[in-house]
Amino acid sequence: MIVEIKVPTPGESINEVEIASWMVKDGDLVIKNQDLAEIESDKATLTLVATESGKISILIDEGSSVAVNSIACIIDTSFAQEAETTEIHKTTLIDEVLDEKAKDNELSIEVHDEINTISVVNEHVKVSPLAHKLMEENELSIEDVLNGLRRLTKSDVETVIRSSGFIPDIGSVYNKKREVSRKKISQLRKKLGQRLVAVKNETAMLTTFNEVDISAIINLRKKYQKDFVDRHGVKLGFMSFFLKASAVAMVNYPMVNSAIDNDEIVTPGYVDISVAVQTPKGLMVPVIRNVEMLELFEIELKLKDLADKARAGKITVEEMTGGTFSITNGGVFGSMLSTPLINPPQSAILGMHNINDRPVAIEGKVEIRPIMFIALSYDHRIIDGKDSVGFLKMVKELLENPVLLITKGEEPDRLILNI
């Protein structure tokens, strides 16, 4: 039987997408639920998945733009048993090798068959062929790329190369023939560019800055990280504090959470924060909804889930729409200071940066403290300087004294005394 695999729709308003890359070759044997291709639109990246096992015939070339619901490939299910038997053989062979318990954890095994090459470089992790090839080219070990139980993809390795400071040999990057490479701009990046230009042209954007002493948060993480992980199954990061502090501050400065809709100012009674996530395909901004109602551990769990989906290209359009405020963290790339661009139709965005030890005056004495510069870009058409500066100052106070996150910004002593 021949099964048709059609191009899925990323959203109601999208009629055309681009086949960004095929993960298999024409004529390969594939198994049910295997990832076949990455599909890009101007809003999201999706994965084309095999609905049945068998031999694949690719009908649309990589890089082509096609209409939604077009047939991207077909699968001949008469080869299903052969495909599944081959997959079982590969898994069994790898398990047998892993069961031998090599003296060190660094294994390097390749299994060649009709489908592709499976590479195992750690007793806990399966690595896709493209990822393993990229790791070898850039001299990365499995520990450099990922610590945990999961399957690595080419995108995972590319993300580590770009963000973790791994610098390949300059001779391998540039050649002596002075060649120039050209690559078509993806629909996602093209749409992002249009939105960024529109922000500059259509808003009265202004940025205000402040600095935060991160000592209290660092001490909390050092003291309770193990207990936090044991209790909630996720690490306590910095981002959850910034999301919660922003949500609490908006109680006093609701205009920061507002937006312009024609001739009206719309102020939601909830806080849905978009969090910028850098992926190999460009910037994506999944949304954490009702942050004002969430505990720190709930925010961390949602952050991890959405970030994993974004980097794996599994995130949906619904998970990236409807935010009322944004936070971006350029600090993970080493940025000291920046003026982040507003994410329309929102009216403000908070920028986090790297943490550096700096000399500061504490009660008349100079001390070295871990300091982060923070920035709030806002649309001056509806957010006045008093609100923007006051909001950022309150975020600073909440982060420097995290107990205020529980008391909603009120001093604990005043609450105890009921004054």
C-alpha positions as a Markdown table, in Angstrom:
| # | Residue | x | y | z |
|---|---|---|---|---|
| 1 | Met | 0.0 | 0.0 | 0.0 |
| 2 | Ile | 1.2 | 3.5 | -0.8 |
| 3 | Val | 0.8 | 6.1 | 2.0 |
| 4 | Glu | 0.8 | 9.8 | 1.2 |
| 5 | Ile | 2.6 | 12.2 | 3.6 |
| 6 | Lys | 1.1 | 15.7 | 3.2 |
| 7 | Val | 2.6 | 19.0 | 4.2 |
| 8 | Pro | 0.9 | 20.0 | 7.6 |
| 9 | Thr | -0.4 | 23.5 | 8.2 |
| 10 | Pro | 1.4 | 25.7 | 10.8 |
| 11 | Gly | -1.6 | 27.9 | 11.3 |
| 12 | Glu | -4.9 | 29.1 | 9.8 |
| 13 | Ser | -3.4 | 32.1 | 8.0 |
| 14 | Ile | -0.5 | 30.2 | 6.4 |
| 15 | Asn | -1.0 | 28.7 | 2.9 |
| 16 | Glu | 2.6 | 28.1 | 1.8 |
| 17 | Val | 5.7 | 26.6 | 3.5 |
| 18 | Glu | 9.2 | 25.7 | 2.6 |
| 19 | Ile | 10.9 | 22.3 | 2.8 |
| 20 | Ala | 13.9 | 23.4 | 4.8 |
| 21 | Ser | 15.7 | 20.0 | 4.9 |
| 22 | Trp | 15.2 | 16.3 | 4.4 |
| 23 | Met | 16.4 | 14.1 | 7.2 |
| 24 | Val | 16.3 | 11.0 | 5.0 |
| 25 | Lys | 17.2 | 10.2 | 1.4 |
| 26 | Asp | 15.0 | 9.1 | -1.4 |
| 27 | Gly | 14.6 | 5.3 | -1.3 |
| 28 | Asp | 15.5 | 5.0 | 2.4 |
| 29 | Leu | 13.7 | 2.6 | 4.7 |
| 30 | Val | 11.9 | 4.5 | 7.4 |
| 31 | Ile | 9.8 | 3.5 | 10.5 |
| 32 | Lys | 6.6 | 4.8 | 11.8 |
| 33 | Asn | 6.9 | 8.1 | 13.8 |
| 34 | Gln | 10.4 | 8.8 | 12.4 |
| 35 | Asp | 11.2 | 12.4 | 11.6 |
| 36 | Leu | 11.5 | 12.9 | 7.8 |
| 37 | Ala | 11.9 | 16.6 | 7.1 |
| 38 | Glu | 11.9 | 20.1 | 8.6 |
| 39 | Ile | 9.2 | 22.5 | 7.2 |
| 40 | Glu | 9.5 | 26.2 | 7.7 |
| 41 | Ser | 6.9 | 28.9 | 7.5 |
| 42 | Asp | 7.0 | 32.6 | 8.4 |
| 43 | Lys | 5.8 | 31.7 | 11.9 |
| 44 | Ala | 7.2 | 28.3 | 13.0 |
| 45 | Thr | 9.3 | 25.3 | 12.0 |
| 46 | Leu | 7.5 | 22.0 | 11.9 |
| 47 | Thr | 8.6 | 18.4 | 11.5 |
| 48 | Leu | 7.2 | 16.0 | 8.8 |
| 49 | Val | 6.7 | 12.6 | 10.5 |
| 50 | Ala | 6.3 | 9.1 | 8.9 |
| 51 | Thr | 2.8 | 7.8 | 9.6 |
| 52 | Glu | 3.8 | 4.2 | 8.6 |
| 53 | Ser | 6.9 | 2.2 | 8.1 |
| 54 | Gly | 8.3 | 1.4 | 4.6 |
| 55 | Lys | 10.4 | 2.8 | 1.8 |
| 56 | Ile | 10.2 | 6.5 | 1.1 |
| 57 | Ser | 9.9 | 8.3 | -2.2 |
| 58 | Ile | 10.6 | 12.0 | -2.0 |
| 59 | Leu | 8.4 | 14.2 | -4.3 |
| 60 | Ile | 9.5 | 17.7 | -3.3 |
| 61 | Asp | 13.0 | 19.0 | -3.5 |
| 62 | Glu | 14.8 | 20.5 | -0.5 |
| 63 | Gly | 14.4 | 24.3 | -0.4 |
| 64 | Ser | 11.2 | 24.3 | -2.5 |
| 65 | Ser | 8.1 | 26.3 | -1.5 |
| 66 | Val | 4.9 | 24.3 | -1.6 |
| 67 | Ala | 1.3 | 24.7 | -0.7 |
| 68 | Val | -0.1 | 23.4 | 2.6 |
| 69 | Asn | -1.6 | 19.9 | 2.2 |
| 70 | Ser | 0.6 | 19.1 | -0.8 |
| 71 | Ile | 2.0 | 15.6 | -1.0 |
| 72 | Ala | 5.7 | 15.8 | 0.2 |
| 73 | Cys | 6.5 | 12.1 | -0.2 |
| 74 | Ile | 5.0 | 8.7 | -0.3 |
| 75 | Ile | 5.8 | 5.5 | 1.7 |
| 76 | Asp | 5.5 | 2.0 | 0.2 |
| 77 | Thr | 4.4 | 0.0 | 3.2 |
| 78 | Ser | 5.2 | -3.3 | 1.4 |
| 79 | Phe | 8.7 | -2.7 | 2.8 |
| 80 | Ala | 7.4 | -2.1 | 6.4 |
| 81 | Gln | 8.6 | -5.4 | 7.8 |
| 82 | Glu | 12.0 | -5.0 | 6.3 |
| 83 | Ala | 12.3 | -1.5 | 7.7 |
| 84 | Glu | 11.2 | -2.5 | 11.2 |
| 85 | Thr | 13.4 | -5.6 | 11.2 |
| 86 | Thr | 16.4 | -3.5 | 10.3 |
| 87 | Glu | 15.6 | -1.0 | 13.0 |
| 88 | Ile | 15.4 | -3.8 | 15.6 |
| 89 | His | 18.7 | -5.2 | 14.4 |
| 90 | Lys | 20.4 | -1.9 | 14.8 |
| 91 | Thr | 18.9 | -1.4 | 18.3 |
| 92 | Thr | 19.9 | -4.9 | 19.4 |
| 93 | Leu | 23.4 | -4.6 | 18.1 |
| 94 | Ile | 23.9 | -1.3 | 19.9 |
| 95 | Asp | 22.4 | -2.7 | 23.1 |
| 96 | Glu | 24.8 | -5.7 | 23.0 |
| 97 | Val | 27.7 | -3.4 | 22.7 |
| 98 | Leu | 26.5 | -1.2 | 25.5 |
| 99 | Asp | 25.9 | -4.2 | 27.7 |
| 100 | Glu | 29.6 | -5.1 | 27.5 |
| 101 | Lys | 30.2 | -2.1 | 29.7 |
| 102 | Ala | 33.4 | -0.7 | 28.2 |
| 103 | Lys | 35.8 | 0.4 | 30.9 |
| 104 | Asp | 35.4 | 4.0 | 30.0 |
| 105 | Asn | 32.1 | 5.7 | 29.0 |
| 106 | Glu | 33.5 | 7.0 | 25.7 |
| 107 | Leu | 32.3 | 4.6 | 23.0 |
| 108 | Ser | 32.6 | 5.0 | 19.3 |
| 109 | Ile | 30.5 | 2.5 | 17.3 |
| 110 | Glu | 29.1 | 2.8 | 13.8 |
| 111 | Val | 26.5 | 0.4 | 12.4 |
| 112 | His | 26.0 | 0.6 | 8.7 |
| 113 | Asp | 22.9 | -0.7 | 7.0 |
| 114 | Glu | 20.4 | 0.1 | 4.3 |
| 115 | Ile | 18.8 | 3.0 | 6.2 |
| 116 | Asn | 21.7 | 5.1 | 7.5 |
| 117 | Thr | 24.6 | 5.2 | 9.9 |
| 118 | Ile | 23.9 | 5.1 | 13.7 |
| 119 | Ser | 26.6 | 6.4 | 15.9 |
| 120 | Val | 26.9 | 5.8 | 19.6 |
| 121 | Val | 29.3 | 8.0 | 21.5 |
| 122 | Asn | 28.0 | 7.5 | 25.1 |
| 123 | Glu | 26.3 | 4.7 | 26.9 |
| 124 | His | 23.3 | 6.9 | 27.7 |
| 125 | Val | 22.8 | 8.8 | 24.4 |
| 126 | Lys | 21.9 | 7.9 | 20.8 |
| 127 | Val | 23.3 | 10.4 | 18.3 |
| 128 | Ser | 21.9 | 11.0 | 14.9 |
| 129 | Pro | 24.3 | 10.6 | 11.9 |
| 130 | Leu | 24.2 | 14.3 | 11.0 |
| 131 | Ala | 24.9 | 15.2 | 14.6 |
| 132 | His | 27.8 | 12.8 | 14.9 |
| 133 | Lys | 29.4 | 14.0 | 11.7 |
| 134 | Leu | 29.1 | 17.6 | 12.8 |
| 135 | Met | 30.5 | 16.7 | 16.2 |
| 136 | Glu | 33.5 | 15.1 | 14.6 |
| 137 | Glu | 34.1 | 18.1 | 12.3 |
| 138 | Asn | 34.1 | 20.5 | 15.3 |
| 139 | Glu | 36.0 | 18.1 | 17.7 |
| 140 | Leu | 33.1 | 18.0 | 20.2 |
| 141 | Ser | 32.5 | 15.3 | 22.8 |
| 142 | Ile | 29.1 | 14.1 | 23.9 |
| 143 | Glu | 29.6 | 15.9 | 27.3 |
| 144 | Asp | 30.3 | 19.2 | 25.4 |
| 145 | Val | 26.9 | 18.9 | 23.7 |
| 146 | Leu | 24.5 | 17.4 | 26.1 |
| 147 | Asn | 24.3 | 16.0 | 29.6 |
| 148 | Gly | 21.2 | 13.8 | 29.9 |
| 149 | Leu | 19.2 | 11.1 | 28.4 |
| 150 | Arg | 17.9 | 12.2 | 25.0 |
| 151 | Arg | 18.6 | 11.9 | 21.3 |
| 152 | Leu | 20.9 | 14.5 | 19.8 |
| 153 | Thr | 20.1 | 16.1 | 16.5 |
| 154 | Lys | 22.1 | 18.3 | 14.0 |
| 155 | Ser | 20.3 | 21.4 | 15.4 |
| 156 | Asp | 21.4 | 20.6 | 19.0 |
| 157 | Val | 25.1 | 20.4 | 17.9 |
| 158 | Glu | 24.8 | 23.6 | 15.9 |
| 159 | Thr | 23.3 | 25.4 | 18.9 |
| 160 | Val | 26.2 | 24.4 | 21.1 |
| 161 | Ile | 28.8 | 25.4 | 18.5 |
| 162 | Arg | 27.2 | 28.9 | 18.1 |
| 163 | Ser | 26.5 | 29.6 | 21.8 |
| 164 | Ser | 29.1 | 27.8 | 23.9 |
| 165 | Gly | 32.3 | 29.3 | 22.6 |
| 166 | Phe | 33.6 | 26.5 | 20.5 |
| 167 | Ile | 35.8 | 28.0 | 17.9 |
| 168 | Pro | 36.8 | 25.8 | 14.9 |
| 169 | Asp | 40.2 | 26.1 | 13.3 |
| 170 | Ile | 40.2 | 29.2 | 11.1 |
| 171 | Gly | 41.8 | 27.2 | 8.3 |
| 172 | Ser | 38.8 | 24.9 | 8.2 |
| 173 | Val | 36.4 | 27.8 | 8.0 |
| 174 | Tyr | 38.0 | 29.9 | 5.3 |
| 175 | Asn | 39.6 | 28.4 | 2.2 |
| 176 | Lys | 42.4 | 29.7 | -0.1 |
| 177 | Lys | 40.2 | 29.7 | -3.2 |
| 178 | Arg | 38.2 | 32.8 | -2.0 |
| 179 | Glu | 34.9 | 31.0 | -2.6 |
| 180 | Val | 31.6 | 32.6 | -1.5 |
| 181 | Ser | 28.7 | 30.5 | -0.3 |
| 182 | Arg | 25.0 | 31.6 | -0.9 |
| 183 | Lys | 22.0 | 30.3 | 1.0 |
| 184 | Lys | 18.4 | 31.2 | 0.5 |
| 185 | Ile | 16.8 | 33.2 | 3.4 |
| 186 | Ser | 14.3 | 31.1 | 5.1 |
| 187 | Gln | 10.6 | 32.2 | 5.4 |
| 188 | Leu | 11.0 | 32.4 | 9.2 |
| 189 | Arg | 14.0 | 34.7 | 9.1 |
| 190 | Lys | 12.4 | 36.8 | 6.3 |
| 191 | Lys | 9.3 | 37.4 | 8.3 |
| 192 | Leu | 11.4 | 38.2 | 11.4 |
| 193 | Gly | 13.3 | 40.8 | 9.5 |
| 194 | Gln | 10.1 | 42.5 | 8.3 |
| 195 | Arg | 8.7 | 42.6 | 11.8 |
| 196 | Leu | 12.0 | 44.1 | 13.2 |
| 197 | Val | 12.0 | 46.9 | 10.6 |
| 198 | Ala | 8.3 | 47.6 | 11.3 |
| 199 | Val | 9.1 | 48.0 | 15.0 |
| 200 | Lys | 11.6 | 50.7 | 14.3 |
| 201 | Asn | 9.3 | 52.5 | 11.8 |
| 202 | Glu | 6.0 | 52.3 | 13.6 |
| 203 | Thr | 6.8 | 52.7 | 17.3 |
| 204 | Ala | 8.3 | 55.6 | 19.4 |
| 205 | Met | 10.8 | 53.2 | 21.0 |
| 206 | Leu | 12.9 | 54.3 | 23.9 |
| 207 | Thr | 15.1 | 52.3 | 26.3 |
| 208 | Thr | 15.9 | 52.8 | 30.0 |
| 209 | Phe | 18.6 | 51.0 | 31.9 |
| 210 | Asn | 19.4 | 49.9 | 35.5 |
| 211 | Glu | 21.7 | 47.4 | 37.2 |
| 212 | Val | 20.9 | 44.5 | 39.5 |
| 213 | Asp | 23.0 | 42.9 | 42.2 |
| 214 | Ile | 22.4 | 39.2 | 41.6 |
| 215 | Ser | 24.0 | 38.0 | 44.9 |
| 216 | Ala | 20.7 | 37.0 | 46.6 |
| 217 | Ile | 19.6 | 34.8 | 43.6 |
| 218 | Ile | 23.0 | 33.3 | 43.3 |
| 219 | Asn | 23.1 | 32.4 | 47.0 |
| 220 | Leu | 19.6 | 30.9 | 46.8 |
| 221 | Arg | 20.6 | 28.7 | 43.8 |
| 222 | Lys | 23.8 | 27.5 | 45.5 |
| 223 | Lys | 22.1 | 26.8 | 48.8 |
| 224 | Tyr | 18.9 | 25.1 | 47.5 |
| 225 | Gln | 19.7 | 23.9 | 44.0 |
| 226 | Lys | 19.9 | 20.2 | 44.9 |
| 227 | Asp | 16.8 | 20.3 | 47.0 |
| 228 | Phe | 15.0 | 22.1 | 44.2 |
| 229 | Val | 16.0 | 19.6 | 41.6 |
| 230 | Asp | 15.1 | 16.7 | 43.9 |
| 231 | Arg | 11.6 | 18.2 | 44.6 |
| 232 | His | 10.7 | 19.5 | 41.2 |
| 233 | Gly | 12.9 | 17.7 | 38.7 |
| 234 | Val | 14.2 | 20.8 | 37.0 |
| 235 | Lys | 17.1 | 23.2 | 37.8 |
| 236 | Leu | 16.5 | 26.6 | 39.3 |
| 237 | Gly | 17.7 | 29.2 | 36.8 |
| 238 | Phe | 17.8 | 33.0 | 36.6 |
| 239 | Met | 15.0 | 33.4 | 34.0 |
| 240 | Ser | 12.2 | 32.3 | 36.3 |
| 241 | Phe | 13.1 | 35.1 | 38.8 |
| 242 | Phe | 12.9 | 37.7 | 36.0 |
| 243 | Leu | 9.6 | 36.4 | 34.8 |
| 244 | Lys | 8.0 | 36.4 | 38.2 |
| 245 | Ala | 9.5 | 39.8 | 39.1 |
| 246 | Ser | 8.1 | 41.3 | 35.9 |
| 247 | Ala | 4.7 | 39.9 | 36.6 |
| 248 | Val | 4.7 | 41.3 | 40.2 |
| 249 | Ala | 5.9 | 44.7 | 39.0 |
| 250 | Met | 3.1 | 44.9 | 36.5 |
| 251 | Val | 0.6 | 45.0 | 39.3 |
| 252 | Asn | 1.9 | 48.5 | 40.0 |
| 253 | Tyr | 2.7 | 49.5 | 36.5 |
| 254 | Pro | 0.0 | 47.9 | 34.3 |
| 255 | Met | 0.8 | 50.1 | 31.3 |
| 256 | Val | 4.0 | 48.1 | 30.7 |
| 257 | Asn | 1.7 | 45.2 | 30.0 |
| 258 | Ser | -0.6 | 47.1 | 27.6 |
| 259 | Ala | -0.8 | 47.4 | 23.8 |
| 260 | Ile | -2.3 | 49.8 | 21.3 |
| 261 | Asp | -5.2 | 48.5 | 19.2 |
| 262 | Asn | -6.2 | 51.2 | 16.7 |
| 263 | Asp | -7.5 | 54.0 | 18.9 |
| 264 | Glu | -7.6 | 52.1 | 22.1 |
| 265 | Ile | -5.2 | 51.1 | 24.8 |
| 266 | Val | -5.7 | 47.4 | 25.7 |
| 267 | Thr | -4.6 | 46.3 | 29.2 |
| 268 | Pro | -5.0 | 42.6 | 29.9 |
| 269 | Gly | -5.9 | 41.4 | 33.4 |
| 270 | Tyr | -3.2 | 38.7 | 33.1 |
| 271 | Val | 0.5 | 38.5 | 32.3 |
| 272 | Asp | 1.6 | 36.2 | 29.4 |
| 273 | Ile | 5.3 | 36.6 | 28.8 |
| 274 | Ser | 7.1 | 35.8 | 25.6 |
| 275 | Val | 10.6 | 34.5 | 26.1 |
| 276 | Ala | 13.1 | 34.8 | 23.3 |
| 277 | Val | 14.8 | 31.6 | 22.4 |
| 278 | Gln | 17.7 | 31.5 | 19.9 |
| 279 | Thr | 17.5 | 28.5 | 17.6 |
| 280 | Pro | 19.5 | 27.5 | 14.5 |
| 281 | Lys | 16.5 | 28.7 | 12.4 |
| 282 | Gly | 16.4 | 32.1 | 14.0 |
| 283 | Leu | 14.7 | 33.8 | 17.0 |
| 284 | Met | 11.5 | 32.2 | 18.4 |
| 285 | Val | 9.4 | 33.6 | 21.3 |
| 286 | Pro | 7.3 | 30.9 | 23.0 |
| 287 | Val | 4.8 | 32.3 | 25.6 |
| 288 | Ile | 4.5 | 31.5 | 29.3 |
| 289 | Arg | 0.9 | 32.2 | 30.2 |
| 290 | Asn | -0.5 | 33.5 | 33.4 |
| 291 | Val | 3.0 | 34.1 | 34.9 |
| 292 | Glu | 1.3 | 36.1 | 37.8 |
| 293 | Met | -0.2 | 32.8 | 39.0 |
| 294 | Leu | 2.8 | 30.5 | 38.7 |
| 295 | Glu | 5.4 | 29.5 | 41.3 |
| 296 | Leu | 9.1 | 29.6 | 40.3 |
| 297 | Phe | 9.3 | 25.8 | 39.8 |
| 298 | Glu | 6.2 | 25.9 | 37.5 |
| 299 | Ile | 7.8 | 28.7 | 35.4 |
| 300 | Glu | 11.1 | 26.6 | 35.1 |
| 301 | Leu | 9.2 | 23.5 | 34.0 |
| 302 | Lys | 7.3 | 25.5 | 31.3 |
| 303 | Leu | 10.5 | 27.3 | 30.2 |
| 304 | Lys | 12.3 | 24.0 | 29.7 |
| 305 | Asp | 9.4 | 22.4 | 27.8 |
| 306 | Leu | 8.9 | 25.3 | 25.4 |
| 307 | Ala | 12.7 | 25.9 | 24.9 |
| 308 | Asp | 13.1 | 22.2 | 24.0 |
| 309 | Lys | 10.2 | 22.3 | 21.6 |
| 310 | Ala | 11.5 | 25.5 | 20.0 |
| 311 | Arg | 15.0 | 24.1 | 19.4 |
| 312 | Ala | 13.7 | 20.8 | 18.1 |
| 313 | Gly | 11.3 | 22.6 | 15.7 |
| 314 | Lys | 8.3 | 21.0 | 17.5 |
| 315 | Ile | 6.7 | 24.2 | 18.8 |
| 316 | Thr | 3.2 | 25.3 | 17.5 |
| 317 | Val | 2.0 | 28.7 | 16.4 |
| 318 | Glu | -0.4 | 28.8 | 19.3 |
| 319 | Glu | 2.5 | 28.4 | 21.7 |
| 320 | Met | 4.2 | 31.5 | 20.2 |
| 321 | Thr | 1.2 | 33.9 | 20.0 |
| 322 | Gly | -0.7 | 36.0 | 22.5 |
| 323 | Gly | 2.1 | 37.3 | 24.7 |
| 324 | Thr | 1.6 | 40.6 | 26.5 |
| 325 | Phe | 5.3 | 41.3 | 27.4 |
| 326 | Ser | 8.7 | 39.9 | 26.3 |
| 327 | Ile | 12.0 | 39.0 | 28.0 |
| 328 | Thr | 15.2 | 38.4 | 26.1 |
| 329 | Asn | 18.5 | 37.2 | 27.5 |
| 330 | Gly | 21.5 | 38.3 | 25.5 |
| 331 | Gly | 23.7 | 37.5 | 28.5 |
| 332 | Val | 24.0 | 33.8 | 27.5 |
| 333 | Phe | 26.0 | 35.0 | 24.4 |
| 334 | Gly | 28.1 | 37.4 | 26.5 |
| 335 | Ser | 26.3 | 40.7 | 25.9 |
| 336 | Met | 27.0 | 43.4 | 28.4 |
| 337 | Leu | 24.3 | 45.8 | 27.4 |
| 338 | Ser | 21.8 | 46.2 | 24.5 |
| 339 | Thr | 18.6 | 47.9 | 23.5 |
| 340 | Pro | 16.2 | 45.1 | 22.7 |
| 341 | Leu | 13.5 | 45.6 | 20.1 |
| 342 | Ile | 9.9 | 45.4 | 21.0 |
| 343 | Asn | 7.9 | 42.4 | 19.9 |
| 344 | Pro | 4.7 | 43.8 | 18.4 |
| 345 | Pro | 1.9 | 44.2 | 19.2 |
| 346 | Gln | 3.4 | 44.3 | 22.7 |
| 347 | Ser | 4.6 | 47.7 | 24.0 |
| 348 | Ala | 7.7 | 46.7 | 26.1 |
| 349 | Ile | 10.5 | 44.1 | 26.4 |
| 350 | Leu | 13.0 | 43.5 | 29.1 |
| 351 | Gly | 16.6 | 42.7 | 28.2 |
| 352 | Met | 18.8 | 40.6 | 30.5 |
| 353 | His | 22.6 | 40.6 | 30.1 |
| 354 | Asn | 25.7 | 38.8 | 31.4 |
| 355 | Ile | 26.7 | 38.8 | 35.0 |
| 356 | Asn | 30.1 | 40.3 | 35.9 |
| 357 | Asp | 31.8 | 41.0 | 39.2 |
| 358 | Arg | 31.9 | 44.8 | 39.6 |
| 359 | Pro | 33.0 | 47.2 | 42.4 |
| 360 | Val | 29.9 | 48.8 | 44.0 |
| 361 | Ala | 29.4 | 51.0 | 47.1 |
| 362 | Ile | 27.7 | 49.1 | 50.0 |
| 363 | Glu | 27.0 | 51.2 | 53.1 |
| 364 | Gly | 30.0 | 53.5 | 52.3 |
| 365 | Lys | 32.4 | 50.6 | 51.5 |
| 366 | Val | 33.5 | 49.2 | 48.1 |
| 367 | Glu | 32.6 | 45.6 | 47.6 |
| 368 | Ile | 32.8 | 43.3 | 44.6 |
| 369 | Arg | 29.3 | 42.0 | 43.6 |
| 370 | Pro | 27.9 | 40.1 | 40.7 |
| 371 | Ile | 26.1 | 42.7 | 38.7 |
| 372 | Met | 23.8 | 42.5 | 35.7 |
| 373 | Phe | 22.7 | 45.4 | 33.5 |
| 374 | Ile | 19.1 | 45.3 | 32.6 |
| 375 | Ala | 17.2 | 47.3 | 29.9 |
| 376 | Leu | 13.6 | 48.0 | 29.2 |
| 377 | Ser | 12.7 | 49.1 | 25.7 |
| 378 | Tyr | 9.2 | 50.5 | 25.5 |
| 379 | Asp | 6.7 | 52.3 | 23.2 |
| 380 | His | 6.7 | 55.9 | 24.4 |
| 381 | Arg | 3.3 | 56.5 | 22.8 |
| 382 | Ile | 1.5 | 54.7 | 25.7 |
| 383 | Ile | 4.2 | 54.1 | 28.4 |
| 384 | Asp | 5.5 | 57.3 | 30.1 |
| 385 | Gly | 9.0 | 57.6 | 31.6 |
| 386 | Lys | 7.5 | 57.4 | 35.1 |
| 387 | Asp | 6.0 | 54.0 | 34.4 |
| 388 | Ser | 9.0 | 52.6 | 32.5 |
| 389 | Val | 11.6 | 53.7 | 35.0 |
| 390 | Gly | 9.4 | 52.8 | 38.0 |
| 391 | Phe | 8.8 | 49.3 | 36.6 |
| 392 | Leu | 12.4 | 48.6 | 36.0 |
| 393 | Lys | 13.4 | 49.9 | 39.4 |
| 394 | Met | 10.8 | 47.6 | 41.0 |
| 395 | Val | 12.1 | 44.7 | 39.0 |
| 396 | Lys | 15.6 | 45.5 | 40.4 |
| 397 | Glu | 14.3 | 45.6 | 44.0 |
| 398 | Leu | 12.4 | 42.3 | 43.6 |
| 399 | Leu | 15.5 | 40.5 | 42.2 |
| 400 | Glu | 17.8 | 41.9 | 44.9 |
| 401 | Asn | 15.4 | 40.8 | 47.6 |
| 402 | Pro | 13.6 | 37.7 | 46.3 |
| 403 | Val | 11.4 | 37.4 | 49.4 |
| 404 | Leu | 9.4 | 40.3 | 48.0 |
| 405 | Leu | 8.2 | 38.1 | 45.2 |
| 406 | Ile | 6.1 | 36.3 | 47.8 |
| 407 | Thr | 4.8 | 39.5 | 49.5 |
| 408 | Lys | 4.0 | 41.0 | 46.1 |
| 409 | Gly | 6.6 | 43.8 | 46.6 |
| 410 | Glu | 5.4 | 44.7 | 50.1 |
| 411 | Glu | 8.1 | 44.9 | 52.9 |
| 412 | Pro | 7.6 | 41.8 | 55.1 |
| 413 | Asp | 8.1 | 43.8 | 58.3 |
| 414 | Arg | 5.3 | 46.2 | 57.3 |
| 415 | Leu | 3.0 | 43.2 | 56.6 |
| 416 | Ile | 3.7 | 41.7 | 60.0 |
| 417 | Leu | 3.0 | 45.0 | 61.7 |
| 418 | Asn | -0.1 | 45.7 | 59.4 |
| 419 | Ile | 1.1 | 49.2 | 58.6 |
